[in-house]
C-alpha cells in the first residue's frame, strides 16, 4: 500500500509542474500580477486613455515589477481597489517576482511549490484527528489523505493557478491541525502556534473567518465549560489573533463600498435552484474526477455524491464526537453561508469552487476515514477488503486520468467556467496578419490577459475600462476609431470587446463609416452567439 501511494504522490508532484504555461493566463491571474507588481487598474486606465497607438509590450509593462515598486505599493494597490483580498499571497508574489521572475510559468511556479506544503500539513492534520485520538493505530489514513490530495484534479488545477488558493489549502490544514494539537497538549507554545496559523489563514483569504467560526463551535460543543483550561487558552488565543486581524478588518470597514464593488459579480445574477444543485454536485465530484466532458462528468459525479454521503454517515456512526464533529463543522460552516443565501435569495456565491476549499477538505477527510477504516480492518472478509482496495484504485485512477486530460487543455472550469478562453482564437487571427491594429475599450483584466497571447509587436489603441477602481467607466462604445486615411498604416484593424453588452452592440451599429465583420465568437456557453472580435473595414474600401 505504501509503495502504491508513493507512486501516486510522485505522479501528483509531476502533474503540478507539467505544462505550467499551457493554460490561458486569465483575468484573475493577470490582475494578481498587476497587484503583486505594485500597480493599480486606475494607473493603467489613466496611462492608456491619454495614449495613441502603442505596442503590446507597453501594456505588458504592468505585469512586471520595476525598481520603483515595492511591497508597500502592492499593499496599497489592494487596499485601494481590492480590499476584500488580504495581502499575504500578494506580498509573497511580489518578493517572488523580484527574485525569480514574473512570466506566466514563473508566476505559477510559486503556487505550485506552495501546494507541496499541503502534503506535510495533511499528514499533521490526519495524525491529530485520526491517530492521536486512537481512531487508527496505524498511519494508513495519513498516507491515504496525502495520496488523495496529490492526484486530486481539484488540488492540481489550483496548484497551477497564480492565485492564493493553494496557499489557502495549506493554511486551512495547518490551522485545524494546530487547534487539535493545542487542545491535546494544552501548552502556551501549542496555543501560540495555533494563533499564528489563524492569523496567516485570515491574511490568505477572508473566508477563513468561516473556518474560525467552525473551530469556535467545535471548542464550545465538545469541551464547553467542563474543560476550563482549554476554553481559557482558546479565548486568549482568539484575543491575540484579533490584535493582528482587527487592523485589516478596519481597512475593510472604511473601504466597504470598494470591497462590495469587487464582489458584486456574486450578487448581481441569480441561478436556478436546479442549476445550483447540479453545480454543488459538480463541486464534490471534481475532487476525484474531472475530464470536462459530458455526460461522463454528470454521471460519475452523482455516483461520487452517494459515496460522499455514505462516508459522512459512516464517519458519524463509527467515530467519537470529538472526531466527526470537527470534520462536519469544517465542511458545513464553511459552505452553508454561501449555499443557503444563493438558494433562498439568489446569487452566485456558491458556484465558485475555490470558495469551498475548507468544506472540500472536510469531504476528503471523510473519504479518507471511510477508505482507511475498511482497508485496515482485519475482521472484514476477503472479498470485502478487495472491494475497498478496488474502490481506492478506481478513485485514484479517475483522478490521474483527470489530471492527464487537464494538463493538455488550454482552458479549464477554474478560470470561471472558461473566461478568456477566446484569447487563443483571437490571438491566432490577429497574430497571423502582417501589421495589425487592435482597438478596445475592454476592462483592464481582459486586456492584460489577452496581451499574453498576442505578439509583442502587435499595435494596440486602448481606452480601457476599470472593474474595481473609483473611475466611472462608461458601458457604451467610446473608443475613437482612426480616421479612414489612418487605416492605410495597418494591414488589418480589429475591434475587441469581452463580453459585448447589447447596449454596446447597438452603439457599434451606429458607426456610419465602418463595417464590422465578426471573426471570433464567445467561448463559454452564454457567449457563443456573441462575437468578441470584429474586423473593422472602412466603408468604401471593401
Secondary structure, 3 states (H helix, E strand, C coil): CHHHHHHHHHHHHHHHCCCCCCCCCCHHHHHHHHHHCCCCHHHHHHHHHCCCCEEHHHHHHHHCCCCCCCHHHHHHHHHHHCCCCCCHHHHHHHHHHHHCCCCHHHHHHHHHHHHCHHHHHHHHHHHHHHHCCCCCCCCHHHHHHHHHHHHCHHHHHHHCCCCCHHHHHHHHHHHHHHHHHHHHHCCHHHHHHHHHHHHHHHCCCCCHHHHHHHHHHHHHHHCHHHCHHHHHHHHHHHHHHHHHHHHHHHHHHHCHHHHHHHHCHHHHCCCCHHHHHHHHHHHHHCCCCCCCCCCHHHHHHHHHHHHHHHHHHHHHHHCCHHHHHHHHHHHHHCCHHHHHHHHHHCCCHHHCHHHHHHHHHHHHHHHHHHHHHHHHCCCCCHHHHHHHHHHHHHHHHHHHHHHHHHHCCCCCCCCCCCCCCCHHHHHHHHHCCCCEEEEECCEHHHHHHHHCCCCCCCEEEECCECCCCCCCCCCCCCCCCCCHHHHHHCCEEEEECCCCCHHHHHHHHCCCCEEEEEEEECCCHHHCCCEEEEEEEECCCC
